[in-house]
Amino acid sequence: MKFIGYDVGSSSIKASIVDEQGKVIAHAKYPETEMPIDSPKIGWAEQDPEQWWQNLRILTQKVIAESHIDKNEIKGIGISYQMHGLVLVGKDKEVLRPSIIWCDSRAVETGDQAFNDLGEKVCMDKLLNSPGNFTASKLKWVKENEPEVYEKIWKFMLPGDFIALKLSGEATTTVTGLSEGVLWDFQKHQPSKTLLNHWGIDESLVSKVVDNFTEQCVVSKQGAEESGLPEGIPILYRAGDQPNNALSLNVMNPGEIAATGGTSGVVYGVTDNIHSKESVRVNNFAHINHTQEQPRIGKMLCLNGAGIQYSWLRHQVDQKRHSYQELNDLASQIPIGSDGVIVLPFGNGAERVLKNKDIGSSTYNVNFNRHKSAHLFRAGLEGIAYSFV
């Protein structure tokens, strides 16, 4: 018996086939080059969900071929995905506009206004967060700024929900997913009518809520034909990338902490306390094993510009002449502190830890007679590391 797991990232789609003991049989990603992030305006960040799906289809064929197994041995699916994105789908289950992804900053003022209108106590008691720049605020932004799109919405989804839709034909979501979109009422254990009603958003736009570790939905005939997976196998698990990263590091219980780096960088700790002293800079989401009876809340600090900053340096400064490992080797030849050069990585949208400010990346103290590109590579890595601290 084999299982396939997908990671729908903002740079690529990854897949692994594992056996019942969790041993990796095959692993692959697609595309080999990083997927583009479109920015029609400063602070905006969008991707085409259909491109995620097309890449996942190609990747599925690739990883099954590399595993040398019969696809009918695959008996279940797990999905990890980039958090906070907004995917809008019409009644024909077609995408209505590009996804407004996690590092898009356009809805900051929308969320801040709702926080002021509803009040800190209501937001923290019910949502555990200010609405901020999360999925719910992005949906409200569409309602206000693209009414012709909003009128056509059948369901709004997170990126992982969209992939599950393409595989199964069913619109489903999870408590974990709704909480990361700041749309879960932790007092009443249901989608947040408080926020939906405040913004005049119909609750019918919310997909069916399913449990995390269960048979959430199954691959349809069309999903099987398009993906190459067996028809009828279940999707057994779904979570945003950061709760999923914590799971992969066995961070499940109160007091345990995970630190991970990808396009963004994250420090993620688990608590059983559904109250928080910090309402703006620290995110509080239902962890993958959260229940009403046994709360498990993931407290998350996010640095938007981690790997993407190093990628920018590689593409723009190095012109892709070297691999990342070769950049690391060049950086290692520079002394600690980079001879005074400082690169701050805040150039990927509004930073939650900086109270949703979008201050951009900054480079300081470059001396044209002394410093070389390797100083920038070292300073870039140090900037990410110290921002984590």
N, C-alpha and C positions, 0 to 999 in steps of 0.2 A: 504494500500500500504506500503510495506516494502523495505528496501534497505540493502545491505550487503557491509561492508567495510573491506578491508584487509590491514594489515601492514606486508610487507615482510622485516623483520629485519634480522640482522646477528646472533642473538641469538635464535629467534623463529619466527614463523608466527602467527599473531594474527588476529582475526576476530570479528566484531560486527554486529549484526542485529539491525537496528533502524527503527522507524516509521517516518512518514512525518514531525513530529515536532522535530525529532532528539533524541527522548527518546530511550535509550538503552534497547532493549528487551532481548538480550542475548549477552554474550561476552565470548570468549575462546581463548586459545593459544595452539599451538602444535609445537614441542614436549614439554613435561613438563620440561625436562632437556634441557640445552642450546645446540644449534647446534654447532658442532665443526668447527673451522676455521683451515684449513690445512696450514702449513708453510713449504713447501719443502726446502726452503732456508731462512736464516735470512733476515727479511725485506719483505718476501713474505706473502701473505694472499689470500687463495682461498676457494671457496665453490662450491658445485655441484648444478647448477640451477635446474636439474631434482629433486634433493632432496627437494628444495623449493616447487616445483610443487606437489610432492608426499605428502609432509606435508600439503600443502594447501588443497589437495583433502580430506585427512583424517579430517582436521580441519573443512571443510565445512559441512561434514556429522555430525560432533560433535555439531557445533553451531546451525545448523538447528534443530537437535534433542532436544537440550536444550532449544530452543526458543518455542517449542510446536506449531509451525505454519506450515501451508502448504507451501512447497517450492515455489509453484506457486504465492504466495503472494509477493515474491521478484521481484521487477520491475527494479532494477538497481544496478550497482556495482561501488565502488570507490576503488582505489588502491594507497596505500602509500608504499614506498620502500626505502631500503638503497641506498644512493646516490653513484654516481661515478663509480659503478661497470661496468665491461665489460663482456657481454655475446656474444659469437660468435655462429652463427647458419648457418648450411649449407642449400642447396636447398631443402633437405628433411625435413627441419625445426627441425632437430636434433642438439643438442649441440655438438660443435666440441672440446671443452676443458673446464676444470673447469673455473668458473668465477674468474677473477682477481678483487677482491672486493676493497672497499673504502680505507682500511687501508694498502693496499699493496704498497710498496715503490720502486718497481723495475724500475719504469719509470721516476724517478726524473730527472736523467741526460738527458733523452730524451726530457722532457719538457723544462728543462733549456737551452738546446742547441737550441731548436726552438725559445725560447724567445730571445736569443742572435742573432740568424740569422735574425729573422723578425724585431727585435727592439722593445723597450718598447712602443714607440708611436703607432705602428701598432697594437700591442697586446692589449693595453689599449683602443684605439679608436674603434677597431672592436670587440674584444673578451671580453673586460672589465677585463681580467685576463691574467696572464702569463699561458701558457699551463700546467705548473706545473706537478703534478702527477695524473692528472685527466683521464677521460675515453679516450680522444683522444690520449694522450701520451701512454696509455697502449695498444691501438690498433697499434700505430707505433712500440711499443716494440715487439709485436707479429709479425708484418711484418718483422722486422729485425732479430728476434731470432728464430721464428718458421714459416719459409716461407711455409712449407708443410701444416700447418694449415691455414695460411693466404690465400693460393690459393683456399681453399674450402669454404671461407666465402660467404654466400648469403647476410646476413645482420648482422651488429653489433648492440647490444641493451644494454640498461640499464636494471637493474633487473625488474622494473615495466613493461617495454616494453615486456620482455620475458613472464611474467605472462599473459599479455594481448594477446600475441601470442598464448599461450597454451589454453586460453579460447575461442579465436575467430578464430584462424587460420590466422589472418591478422597481417602484420608487420607494426606497427604504433609507432610514438613517438610524443613528444611535444616540444614546444619552451623551456619550463622550463627544460625539460630533456636534450636537446641538449646544452643549456647554461651551465648546471652543468657539462657536459662533456667537456666544453670549445670548442664547435663546432658550436656556433651560432654567426653570423655576425650581430651585433646590428646596424650597419650603413645601411646595405642593407636588413635587416630583412629576412634572409635566412640562410641555412646551410653555414658554413664558407668555401668558396672555397679557401680563402687565406691559411688556415692551411692544408686543404685536398690536395691542389695542391703542397704545400711546401713539404709534406711528400709522395706525389705520391699515395694518397689513392683515389680510384674511388668513385665519389659521389653516384653511384648506390648502394653502401653499406649502405647508410642512408635510414632509413625507412620513410614511408609517414608521413608527419607532420600534426597532427590534433590539433584542439583547445582544451583547457583544460576543459572548462565547456560546453560540447556538447556530442552528441552521437558519441563517438570515434570509436567504432566497437561493434559488437554484439556477444553473445555466440553462437558458432557453434554447430552443432549436436554432433560432437566428443567432443567438450569442455563440452557440457551438460552431455554427457554420463560419461565422466571421472570425472567431478567435482561434479555432483549431482545438479547443478543449472538448472533452466529452460532454454531451448533453446530460442534464439532470444532476450533475455534481453540485454540492452546496458551497456557498460562500459561508465560511464558518467564523470569520473574524474580520474586524475592520477597525482601524484607529488612525488618528493623525500621526505624523511621523515622530513627534516628540514623545507622546505617551508610548508609542511603539518602540522607540529607542530605549526608553526606560524598561519596558518589558524585556527587550533583548539583553539588557544588562541585569535582569532579575531584580529590578527596583520596583517592588510591589507593596512594601509595608511602610508604616509611618516611621519617619526618621531616615529613610534611605534616599540617596541622592545620586543622580546621573548627570554627567557633563558630556556633551557631544558637539561635534562640529561638522557642518556641511556647508551648504550655501549660507545658512545662518549658523549662529552658535547659541547653545542653550544650556542653562543650568536648571535642572528639574528635580524637585524634591517632593516626597509624598507625605501627607499628613492626614489624620482622621478628624481634624478640626475644620468645620465648614465656615468658620469666621476668620476674617483677616483684618489686620491693622492697616494694611497698605491697599488702597483702593484704586490706585492709578497705575503704578509702575510694575507691580507684580501681578501676573495672570494666575487665576485659580480655576482649574477645569476638573471635571469628573475624570478620574483616572480609569483605566480600562477595567478594573475590578471594583469600581464604585457601586454601591447599592444604597438604597435609602436606609436600610437597617445598619449597614456597616460602611460609613462614608470613607472614601479614599479619594482625596483631592490632590491633584498634581499642581504644585506651586511652581510657576515657570517664569524664569527671566530669559529674555530673548535678545540677542545681538544680531540685528538683521544682516550686517555686513561682515561676515566671516570669510568663508570660502570664496564668495563672489568678489571680495576685495582682492584676494590673491589671484583669482582668475583674471581680474581686470589688469593687474600688474603684469601678468604673464602675456596677455594679449596686446596691451597698449604700450608697455615699456619694453618688454622683451621681444615683442612681435612674434611670439610663439616659437622662438629659436630653440628653446630648451623645454624639457619636460618639467613637471612639478618637482620631481626628485632632484633634477639638476639645478633647479632654482634653490632648493633646500641646501644643496651642496655649496652653491655660491654664497648663500646667506651665512652658512656656517663658518666661512672664512673671514667674516666681519666680526669684530669684537662685540660683546654684549653692550647694548646701548646704542649700537649702530653709529658710533662717533657723533652722537647728538641728533641724528635725523629721527624725526617722529612722523609716523603715518597713523592717523586716526581713521577707523574703518566705518564711520557713520554715514555711508553714502548710498544706502539701499532703502530709502523710504523713511517714514516716521518711526522713530525708535521708542518703543513702549517704556523702556527703562529711563528714557530722558523726557518722560511725560508727553509722549507723542510728538516731540519736536523732530523736524527733518532738517538737520544742521549740515548735512553733506559731509563728505570726507575732507580731511585737511592734511597737508604735508608741511612740516616745519623744519627750519634750520639747515636747509640744503646749502652746501658750499660748492660752488661750481668748480673750484680748483682741487677739491679734495674728494668729494663724494662721487661714487659710481652707482650704476644700476643695482649692484649687489647690496649697497647700503639701503636702497629702497625695499628690496626683497626682505632683508633682515628686519627693517623697521616695520614693514607690513605685517610680518609674523608676530613681532613684538607687540604691535598695536592690537592685534586680535587677542593675544595672550593676556595683556594687561587689562583689556576691556572685559575679558572673562573675570578677572580678579575683582 
